[in-house]
């Protein structure tokens, strides 16, 4: 039962944080996102009980000016 609750928290957080990344991710760095973006996202993620571990662009060519990103999250105990 606890696993289902964790999955639900991750899903809700990823939906909310994806929109935040889309609005705030202006510069892509080779190792991922700038520290200020992590700070901003983790401030919002805490209310879902998760932590942002990594934000990375996928190795795809941006189309129509969009860059595809992955957000790695971890459920906090």
C-alpha positions, -999 to 999 in steps of 0.1 A, spaced: 0 0 0 29 24 8 44 19 -26 12 30 -43 12 61 -21 48 68 -31 39 64 -68 10 87 -65 32 114 -48 59 110 -75 32 113 -103 17 144 -87 51 160 -81 63 153 -116 32 168 -132 36 200 -111 73 203 -114 73 196 -152 54 228 -157 78 247 -134 108 235 -154 92 244 -186 88 280 -173 121 284 -156 146 263 -175 164 289 -197 199 276 -199 210 240 -204 243 231 -189 263 199 -199 257 183 -165 221 193 -162 204 223 -146 218 253 -129 218 251 -90 193 279 -87 167 259 -106 172 229 -82 167 252 -53 135 266 -67 122 232 -77 131 215 -44 113 243 -25 81 233 -44 89 195 -43 90 193 -5 52 198 -3 48 166 -23 73 147 -1 99 143 -29 133 157 -38 147 166 -72 178 146 -78 187 155 -114 174 175 -144 189 165 -177 182 173 -213 175 142 -234 200 136 -262 176 147 -289 177 176 -312 153 204 -300 123 207 -323 105 240 -327 127 256 -301 117 230 -274 142 209 -254 131 177 -239 142 172 -202 140 145 -177 135 152 -140 147 125 -116 128 125 -83 132 106 -50 105 101 -23 117 115 10 111 93 40 
